[in-house]
């Protein structure tokens, strides 16, 4: 995806997350977090038309390829959200979580939460306001290595 496709406001949080997820406009994307609706509109303007928020996603049926979670609350609250969100994700899905860098102990806790949910961290990057981590379902990550 070209940097110029998304407006400047999204470069601070969504663009690094989209790059980590390796999204294309064909992926079904669900966005979560306090700015979910704003991010959905930013993605629509960037050419991603198959985007929903947690408020507009309907019933969980494993229908989304990518989850973009921009989180600024506690890790405990994030854990509750992820427990609910994983039911919307397809078996080969990727989840990218942006967290505030000030919560130092949260990084280790997030890793254990993702492991418990069956996800394996693939990559991470520092963003303007924190850290973004990409994780893929463990079975899907192992299948990709085998191919």
Sine and cosine of phi, psi and omega as CSV:
sin_phi,cos_phi,sin_psi,cos_psi,sin_omega,cos_omega
0.00,0.00,0.69,-0.72,0.03,-1.00
-0.97,0.23,0.60,-0.80,0.04,-1.00
-0.86,0.51,-0.54,0.84,-0.08,-1.00
-0.97,0.26,-0.17,0.99,-0.01,-1.00
-0.94,0.33,-0.48,0.88,-0.02,-1.00
-0.97,-0.26,0.56,-0.83,0.00,-1.00
-0.92,0.39,0.38,-0.92,-0.08,-1.00
-0.80,0.59,-0.59,0.81,-0.03,-1.00
-0.87,0.49,-0.56,0.83,-0.05,-1.00
-0.97,0.22,-0.30,0.95,-0.02,-1.00
-0.89,0.45,-0.40,0.92,-0.02,-1.00
-0.96,0.29,-0.53,0.85,-0.09,-1.00
-0.74,-0.67,-0.72,0.70,-0.11,-0.99
-0.99,0.17,-0.66,0.75,-0.09,-1.00
-0.85,0.52,-0.73,0.68,0.05,-1.00
-0.88,0.47,-0.54,0.84,0.01,-1.00
-0.94,0.35,-0.66,0.75,0.04,-1.00
-0.89,0.45,-0.66,0.75,0.02,-1.00
-0.91,0.42,-0.66,0.75,0.04,-1.00
-0.89,0.45,-0.60,0.80,0.00,-1.00
-0.97,0.22,-0.25,0.97,-0.08,-1.00
0.82,0.58,0.76,0.65,-0.03,-1.00
-0.96,0.29,0.52,-0.85,0.23,-0.97
-0.85,-0.53,0.19,-0.98,-0.01,-1.00
-0.93,0.36,-0.18,0.98,0.01,-1.00
-1.00,0.05,-0.27,0.96,-0.01,-1.00
-0.95,0.30,0.58,-0.82,0.16,-0.99
-1.00,0.04,0.83,-0.56,-0.13,-0.99
-0.86,-0.51,0.69,-0.73,0.14,-0.99
-0.89,-0.46,0.73,-0.69,0.01,-1.00
-0.92,-0.40,0.62,-0.78,-0.01,-1.00
-0.73,-0.69,0.38,-0.93,0.01,-1.00
0.85,-0.53,0.11,-0.99,-0.08,-1.00
-0.87,0.49,-0.49,0.87,-0.04,-1.00
-0.95,-0.31,0.48,0.87,-0.05,-1.00
-0.83,0.56,-0.74,0.67,-0.02,-1.00
-0.90,0.43,-0.67,0.74,0.03,-1.00
-0.87,0.48,-0.70,0.71,0.02,-1.00
-0.91,0.42,-0.61,0.79,0.03,-1.00
-0.87,0.49,-0.72,0.70,0.01,-1.00
-0.91,0.40,-0.61,0.79,0.06,-1.00
-0.88,0.48,-0.69,0.72,0.02,-1.00
-0.91,0.41,-0.65,0.76,0.06,-1.00
-0.86,0.52,-0.71,0.70,0.02,-1.00
-0.89,0.45,-0.46,0.89,0.02,-1.00
-1.00,0.08,0.07,1.00,0.06,-1.00
0.99,-0.16,0.06,1.00,0.05,-1.00
-1.00,-0.08,0.97,-0.23,-0.12,-0.99
-0.99,-0.13,-0.18,0.98,-0.04,-1.00
-0.97,-0.23,0.85,0.52,-0.08,-1.00
-0.85,-0.53,0.68,-0.74,0.08,-1.00
-0.72,-0.69,0.32,-0.95,0.11,-0.99
-0.97,-0.23,0.16,-0.99,0.04,-1.00
-0.90,0.43,-0.35,0.94,0.04,-1.00
-0.99,0.14,-0.34,0.94,-0.08,-1.00
-0.87,-0.49,0.23,0.97,-0.18,-0.98
-1.00,0.07,-0.19,0.98,0.00,-1.00
0.98,0.20,-0.46,-0.89,-0.03,-1.00
-1.00,0.09,0.53,-0.85,0.00,-1.00
-0.96,0.29,0.86,-0.51,0.01,-1.00
-0.65,-0.76,0.38,0.93,-0.03,-1.00
0.90,0.44,0.57,0.82,-0.16,-0.99
-1.00,-0.06,-0.11,0.99,-0.07,-1.00
-0.96,-0.29,0.64,-0.77,0.00,-1.00
-1.00,0.06,-0.49,0.87,-0.11,-0.99
-0.66,-0.75,0.68,-0.73,0.17,-0.99
-0.88,-0.47,0.79,-0.61,0.08,-1.00
-0.92,-0.39,0.92,-0.40,-0.10,-1.00
-0.90,-0.45,0.94,-0.34,0.03,-1.00
-0.99,-0.15,0.98,-0.20,-0.19,-0.98
-0.92,-0.39,0.73,-0.68,0.01,-1.00
-0.77,-0.64,0.26,0.97,0.00,-1.00
-0.94,-0.34,-0.26,-0.97,-0.04,-1.00
-0.94,0.33,0.39,-0.92,0.05,-1.00
-0.90,0.43,-0.55,0.83,0.03,-1.00
-0.89,0.46,-0.69,0.73,0.05,-1.00
-0.91,0.41,-0.62,0.79,0.05,-1.00
-0.89,0.46,-0.67,0.74,0.02,-1.00
-0.85,0.52,-0.69,0.73,0.03,-1.00
-0.88,0.47,-0.69,0.72,0.02,-1.00
-0.90,0.44,-0.70,0.72,-0.01,-1.00
-0.91,0.41,-0.60,0.80,0.06,-1.00
-0.84,0.55,-0.61,0.79,0.01,-1.00
-0.99,0.16,-0.64,0.76,-0.12,-0.99
-0.93,0.37,-0.55,0.84,-0.09,-1.00
-0.86,0.50,-0.41,0.91,-0.01,-1.00
-0.95,0.31,-0.24,0.97,0.04,-1.00
-1.00,-0.01,-0.13,0.99,-0.14,-0.99
-0.99,-0.16,0.65,-0.76,0.05,-1.00
-0.94,0.35,0.34,-0.94,-0.01,-1.00
-0.85,0.53,-0.48,0.88,-0.01,-1.00
-0.98,-0.19,0.33,0.94,-0.11,-0.99
-0.96,0.27,0.28,-0.96,0.10,-0.99
-0.82,-0.57,0.59,-0.81,0.02,-1.00
-0.86,-0.52,0.77,-0.63,0.07,-1.00
-0.89,-0.46,0.81,-0.58,-0.06,-1.00
-0.87,-0.49,0.83,-0.55,0.10,-1.00
-0.98,-0.18,0.83,-0.55,-0.01,-1.00
-0.81,-0.59,0.39,-0.92,0.02,-1.00
-0.93,0.36,0.73,-0.69,-0.05,-1.00
-0.96,0.27,-0.19,0.98,-0.01,-1.00
-0.96,0.28,-0.37,0.93,-0.02,-1.00
-1.00,0.02,0.99,0.12,-0.10,-0.99
-0.87,0.49,-0.74,0.67,-0.04,-1.00
-0.95,0.32,-0.32,0.95,-0.01,-1.00
-0.91,0.42,-0.48,0.88,-0.03,-1.00
-0.89,0.47,-0.71,0.70,0.02,-1.00
-0.93,0.38,-0.65,0.76,0.02,-1.00
-0.90,0.44,-0.65,0.76,0.02,-1.00
-0.88,0.48,-0.67,0.74,0.02,-1.00
-0.87,0.50,-0.68,0.73,0.00,-1.00
-0.94,0.35,-0.57,0.82,0.06,-1.00
-0.90,0.44,-0.72,0.69,0.00,-1.00
-0.89,0.46,-0.67,0.75,0.05,-1.00
-0.87,0.50,-0.71,0.71,0.00,-1.00
-0.87,0.49,-0.57,0.82,0.00,-1.00
-0.99,0.12,-0.03,1.00,0.04,-1.00
1.00,0.00,0.35,0.94,0.00,-1.00
-0.95,-0.32,0.49,-0.87,0.03,-1.00
-0.85,-0.52,0.77,-0.64,0.01,-1.00
-0.93,0.36,0.78,-0.62,0.01,-1.00
-0.98,-0.19,-0.66,0.75,-0.11,-0.99
-0.37,-0.93,0.25,-0.97,0.06,-1.00
-0.43,-0.90,0.35,-0.94,0.02,-1.00
-0.49,-0.87,0.51,-0.86,0.11,-0.99
-0.99,0.16,0.69,-0.72,0.05,-1.00
-0.91,-0.43,0.07,-1.00,-0.02,-1.00
-0.84,0.55,-0.62,0.79,-0.09,-1.00
-0.91,-0.41,0.23,0.97,0.00,-1.00
0.30,-0.96,-0.71,-0.70,-0.11,-0.99
-0.71,-0.70,0.64,-0.77,0.10,-1.00
-0.88,-0.48,0.74,-0.67,-0.05,-1.00
-0.84,-0.55,0.76,-0.65,0.07,-1.00
-0.97,-0.23,0.75,-0.66,0.02,-1.00
-0.71,-0.70,0.62,-0.79,0.01,-1.00
-0.87,-0.50,0.48,-0.88,0.06,-1.00
-0.82,0.57,0.68,-0.73,-0.09,-1.00
-0.82,0.57,-0.72,0.70,0.00,-1.00
-0.89,0.46,-0.66,0.76,0.01,-1.00
-0.92,0.39,-0.62,0.78,0.00,-1.00
-0.92,0.40,-0.64,0.77,0.03,-1.00
-0.93,0.38,-0.61,0.79,0.03,-1.00
-0.91,0.41,-0.61,0.79,0.01,-1.00
-0.91,0.41,-0.59,0.81,0.03,-1.00
-0.93,0.36,-0.59,0.81,-0.03,-1.00
-0.95,0.31,-0.43,0.90,-0.05,-1.00
-0.96,0.27,0.00,0.00,0.00,0.00
